[in-house]
Amino acid sequence: MDLLELRDRIDEIDAQIVELYENRMDICKQVAEYKISTGKKVFDKVREEEKLRKVKALTHNDFNCRGIEELFEQIMSMSRKLQYGLLAEHGSMGKLPFIGVKELDTAKARVVFQGAEGAYSQAAMQQYFGDKVNSFHVDTFRDAMSAIDEGSADFAVLPIENSTAGIVSEIYDLLVEFENYIVGEQIIKIEHCLLGVPGTRMEDIKTVYSHPQSLMQSARYLSEYDWKQISMPNNAFAAKKVADEQDKTQAAIASEYAGNVYGLEILEKGVNQSDTNSTRFIIVSNQKIFLEDAKKVSICFEVPHKSGSLYHMLSHFIYNNLNMNKIESRPIEDRNWEYRFFIDFDGNLSDSAVKNALRGLRDEARNMKILGNY
């Protein structure tokens, strides 16, 4: 046969495949109707594994065996998505354990942030809750999560991502550990300043204090000077140390806001090398609530440790037309080389497409958790 004849044969076979696929989907609809009437789960792992064994046994070489496995994994995945969609249409998806609210009750709320007075977290808190917010600060991120978990605070403000330094990995781990949920976010521009006690000259400085990320973000500027760099838990702690000790040989890299709080002089503004450096802060509560006009969903899940697992999880976003805008991974404690995935995607927990995707993810993933809708 010449090439055109071979292509004609392929076209004929493809038409048969399409017809058979549509026939299969029609039967899947009937399966879904049966499951709706009986309350059976859509995902049947044992049944799917048995099906894969049978179709692989029909092939005649290793290459076709692997190809058929991939093909039927996709076909069964699309079948499940069809069934989830029909469940949603019949109102059989069940309710998500989150309550939609018109606005957050912040009038008498007590808010906790990590760091000292003058921290970027405090600035983010005041932008979100207002200058008159009733607040207190703690030393660590864990302390902040514990405060809302036990009820001594209503909300916590925590940094989760910087546009240049990346994620704050500890926050991701704490969101899994605690039964606390994201209800809002605040993005603030980061402009680091070199701060010293009033009257400090550049030639006086011998030591600079700041958070490790801030030192890294200011590395280009700092390389021009032979200063000793010492890491601090928080920029505000660095500013407080310089203010408390009143030593002109010491300087801090922190915000202009921190400089004003501690009465320090701004020796130079914008010492971080990026003009677009921003940090995203999350607002966290121990209540399972979300704003009715929320537009972003954050989740995390684990996947079976085998080829293609993550791909199948992500397909739920594709087939429900959901825009995934972020994915991160964190190692799972005590399970070498296994990871937990964190995903942000556009949507609201009241949307049918979001419910559909979450139902599929919940059935097929390990330990899926909704971290918040905001």
C-alpha positions in Angstrom: 0.0 0.0 0.0 1.1 3.6 -0.6 1.0 6.2 2.1 -2.4 7.6 1.0 -4.0 4.1 1.2 -2.5 3.6 4.7 -3.8 6.9 5.9 -7.3 6.0 4.5 -7.2 2.8 6.5 -6.2 4.7 9.7 -9.1 7.1 9.1 -11.6 4.2 8.8 -10.2 2.7 12.1 -10.4 6.1 13.8 -14.0 6.4 12.8 -14.7 3.0 14.4 -12.9 4.0 17.5 -15.0 7.2 17.8 -18.2 5.2 17.4 -17.2 2.6 20.0 -16.1 5.4 22.4 -19.5 7.1 22.1 -21.2 3.7 22.6 -19.1 3.2 25.8 -20.0 6.6 27.1 -23.7 5.9 26.6 -23.4 2.8 28.7 -21.4 4.8 31.3 -24.4 7.1 31.6 -26.6 4.1 32.5 -24.0 3.0 35.0 -24.1 6.5 36.6 -27.9 6.3 36.8 -27.6 3.0 38.6 -25.1 4.4 41.0 -27.3 7.4 41.7 -30.2 5.2 42.5 -28.1 2.8 44.7 -25.7 5.3 46.3 -22.6 3.4 45.0 -19.3 5.2 44.7 -18.1 6.2 41.2 -14.5 5.1 41.7 -14.1 1.4 42.1 -10.3 0.8 42.3 -10.5 -3.0 42.3 -12.8 -3.1 39.2 -10.5 -0.7 37.3 -7.4 -2.7 38.1 -9.1 -5.9 37.0 -10.2 -4.2 33.8 -6.6 -3.1 33.0 -5.3 -6.6 33.6 -7.9 -8.1 31.1 -7.3 -5.6 28.3 -3.5 -5.8 28.6 -3.8 -9.6 28.3 -5.4 -9.1 24.9 -2.3 -7.5 23.4 0.5 -9.2 21.6 3.7 -7.3 22.5 5.1 -5.2 25.3 4.8 -1.9 23.5 1.1 -2.5 22.8 0.5 -3.7 26.3 1.8 -0.4 27.7 -0.1 1.6 25.2 -3.4 -0.1 25.9 -2.9 0.4 29.6 -2.4 4.2 29.1 -5.4 4.3 26.7 -7.8 2.6 29.0 -6.6 4.5 32.0 -7.7 7.6 30.1 -11.0 6.1 28.9 -11.9 5.1 32.5 -10.8 8.5 33.8 -13.2 10.2 31.3 -15.9 7.7 32.2 -15.6 8.7 35.9 -15.7 12.4 35.0 -18.9 11.8 33.0 -20.4 10.0 36.0 -19.4 12.8 38.5 -21.0 15.3 36.2 -24.3 13.4 36.2 -24.2 13.0 39.9 -23.8 16.8 40.2 -26.8 17.4 37.8 -28.9 15.1 40.0 -27.8 16.9 43.2 -26.1 13.7 44.5 -22.7 15.2 45.0 -23.2 15.8 48.7 -22.4 19.1 50.5 -18.9 20.3 51.1 -18.2 21.0 54.8 -17.7 24.7 54.3 -20.2 27.5 54.9 -20.5 30.5 52.6 -20.7 33.9 54.2 -21.3 37.4 52.8 -18.4 38.9 54.8 -15.9 38.0 57.5 -16.9 39.0 61.0 -13.9 41.2 61.7 -15.6 43.9 63.9 -14.5 42.4 67.2 -11.9 40.0 65.9 -8.6 39.4 67.6 -5.7 38.9 65.1 -2.3 37.3 65.6 0.8 37.8 63.5 4.3 36.4 63.7 7.2 38.6 64.5 7.7 41.8 66.4 6.0 45.1 66.1 7.0 46.6 62.7 7.0 43.2 60.9 5.8 43.0 57.3 3.1 40.7 58.7 1.8 43.5 60.8 1.7 45.8 57.8 -0.2 43.2 55.8 -2.6 42.8 58.8 -3.3 46.5 59.0 -3.9 46.7 55.3 -6.5 43.9 55.5 -8.2 44.6 58.8 -7.5 48.3 59.3 -5.2 50.3 61.6 -7.5 49.8 64.7 -7.4 46.0 64.6 -7.1 44.3 67.9 -3.9 42.3 67.5 -1.0 40.6 69.2 2.2 39.0 68.0 4.0 35.7 68.6 7.5 34.4 68.0 6.8 31.6 65.5 4.5 30.6 62.8 3.5 27.5 64.8 2.5 29.8 67.7 0.3 31.8 65.4 -1.4 28.7 64.1 -1.9 27.4 67.7 -3.4 30.7 68.7 -6.3 30.4 66.3 -6.5 26.6 66.7 -7.2 27.0 70.5 -9.3 30.1 70.1 -7.1 32.8 71.6 -7.2 34.6 68.2 -9.9 34.7 65.5 -7.5 35.1 62.6 -3.8 34.8 61.9 -1.8 36.6 59.2 1.0 34.5 57.8 3.4 34.9 54.8 3.1 32.1 52.3 5.0 33.2 49.2 7.4 35.9 48.1 7.7 36.8 44.4 11.5 36.4 44.4 12.4 34.0 47.3 9.5 31.6 46.7 7.3 29.8 49.1 7.4 29.7 52.9 7.5 26.0 53.2 6.8 25.8 56.9 3.4 27.5 56.3 2.4 24.8 53.8 3.3 22.1 56.4 1.4 23.8 59.1 -1.7 24.1 57.0 -1.7 20.3 56.7 -1.0 19.7 60.4 -3.6 22.1 61.8 -7.4 22.2 61.2 -7.2 25.9 60.1 -8.3 27.3 56.8 -7.5 30.2 54.5 -10.3 32.8 54.3 -8.4 35.7 52.6 -5.2 37.0 51.3 -3.2 40.2 51.2 -0.3 41.1 48.9 2.1 43.9 49.9 5.0 45.3 48.0 8.3 44.6 49.7 10.9 47.5 49.8 13.8 46.8 52.1 15.6 49.7 53.7 18.9 49.9 55.4 18.2 51.2 58.9 20.4 52.5 61.6 20.2 54.6 64.8 20.0 58.3 64.1 23.3 59.8 63.1 24.8 56.6 61.7 27.1 57.0 58.8 27.7 54.3 56.2 31.4 54.0 57.2 30.3 53.3 60.8 28.5 50.1 59.9 30.2 46.7 60.5 27.3 44.3 61.0 23.9 44.0 59.3 21.0 42.0 60.7 18.0 40.7 58.9 15.9 37.7 57.9 17.8 35.2 55.7 15.5 35.9 52.8 15.9 39.6 53.1 19.7 39.2 53.1 19.4 37.1 50.0 17.1 39.6 48.3 19.6 42.4 49.1 22.7 40.4 48.1 23.7 42.6 45.2 23.6 45.7 47.4 25.4 44.1 50.3 28.2 42.8 48.0 29.4 46.4 47.7 30.3 46.5 51.4 32.5 44.4 53.7 29.8 44.0 56.4 29.2 40.9 58.5 25.7 39.6 57.8 23.8 37.9 60.7 20.4 36.2 60.2 17.5 37.0 62.4 14.1 35.2 62.8 12.3 38.3 61.5 13.1 41.7 60.0 11.3 43.5 62.8 13.5 41.6 65.3 16.5 42.9 63.5 15.2 46.5 63.6 14.4 46.1 67.3 17.8 44.8 68.2 19.5 47.8 66.5 17.1 50.2 68.2 17.6 48.6 71.6 21.4 48.5 71.5 21.9 52.0 70.0 25.1 50.9 68.4 26.1 52.8 65.3 28.2 49.9 64.0 25.0 47.9 63.6 22.3 48.2 60.9 19.2 46.3 60.0 17.5 45.6 56.7 13.8 45.9 57.2 10.8 47.9 56.1 10.3 51.7 56.4 7.4 50.8 58.6 9.7 49.0 61.0 12.0 51.9 61.0 9.2 54.3 62.0 8.1 51.9 64.8 11.5 51.7 66.3 12.7 55.3 65.6 15.5 54.3 63.3 16.9 56.4 60.5 16.5 55.3 56.9 20.1 55.2 55.5 19.0 53.9 52.1 15.8 52.8 50.5 15.2 50.0 48.1 18.2 47.9 48.9 16.6 44.7 47.6 17.4 44.2 43.9 13.8 43.7 42.6 11.5 46.6 42.1 8.6 44.1 41.8 9.3 42.2 45.0 6.0 41.3 46.8 4.9 39.0 49.5 1.5 37.2 49.6 0.0 36.8 53.1 -2.9 34.5 53.9 -5.6 35.2 56.4 -6.3 32.0 58.4 -9.2 31.0 60.6 -10.2 27.8 62.5 -13.7 28.1 60.9 -14.7 26.2 57.8 -16.1 29.3 56.0 -15.6 31.0 52.7 -16.8 34.3 51.2 -19.6 33.9 48.7 -17.7 35.9 46.1 -14.4 34.0 46.7 -12.5 33.3 43.5 -9.6 31.0 44.5 -9.5 27.5 46.0 -6.4 26.0 47.7 -6.2 22.2 48.2 -3.5 19.6 49.0 -3.4 15.9 48.4 -1.1 12.9 48.2 -1.0 10.5 45.2 -0.3 6.8 44.9 3.5 6.3 44.4 3.3 5.1 40.8 3.7 6.3 37.3 0.9 8.6 36.0 -0.7 9.3 39.4 -0.2 13.0 39.4 -1.3 13.3 35.8 -4.6 11.6 36.6 -5.2 14.0 39.5 -4.5 17.0 37.3 -6.9 15.8 34.6 -9.8 16.7 36.9 -9.0 20.3 36.4 -8.7 19.9 32.6 -12.0 18.2 32.1 -13.9 20.6 34.4 -12.4 23.6 32.7 -10.8 24.9 35.9 -7.7 27.1 35.6 -5.0 25.9 37.8 -2.6 28.7 38.6 -0.1 27.2 41.1 1.3 23.8 42.1 3.9 23.1 44.8 5.2 19.9 46.4 6.4 19.2 49.9 8.1 15.9 51.1 5.9 13.7 53.3 7.4 13.1 56.7 8.6 9.5 57.3 8.0 8.5 53.7 11.2 8.9 51.7 10.8 10.3 48.1 7.0 10.7 48.4 5.4 14.1 48.1 2.3 16.1 49.0 1.0 18.4 46.4 -0.5 21.9 47.0 -2.6 23.4 44.3 -4.4 26.8 43.8 -7.1 27.0 41.1 -9.7 29.5 40.2 -13.3 28.8 41.4 -15.8 28.9 44.2 -16.9 26.0 46.4 -20.5 26.6 45.3 -19.6 26.1 41.6 -20.7 22.7 40.2 -17.5 22.3 38.2 -15.5 22.8 41.4 -17.6 20.3 43.3 -17.2 17.9 40.5 -13.4 18.2 40.4 -13.1 18.0 44.2 -15.4 14.9 44.3 -13.2 13.1 41.8 -10.0 14.2 43.6 -11.3 13.1 46.9 -12.2 9.6 45.6 -8.9 9.0 43.8 -6.3 10.8 45.9 -4.8 10.1 49.3 -5.8 12.4 52.1 -7.2 15.3 50.0 -7.8 18.5 52.1 -9.5 21.7 51.1 -7.2 24.4 52.6 -9.6 27.3 51.8 -11.6 29.3 49.4 -10.9 33.0 49.3 
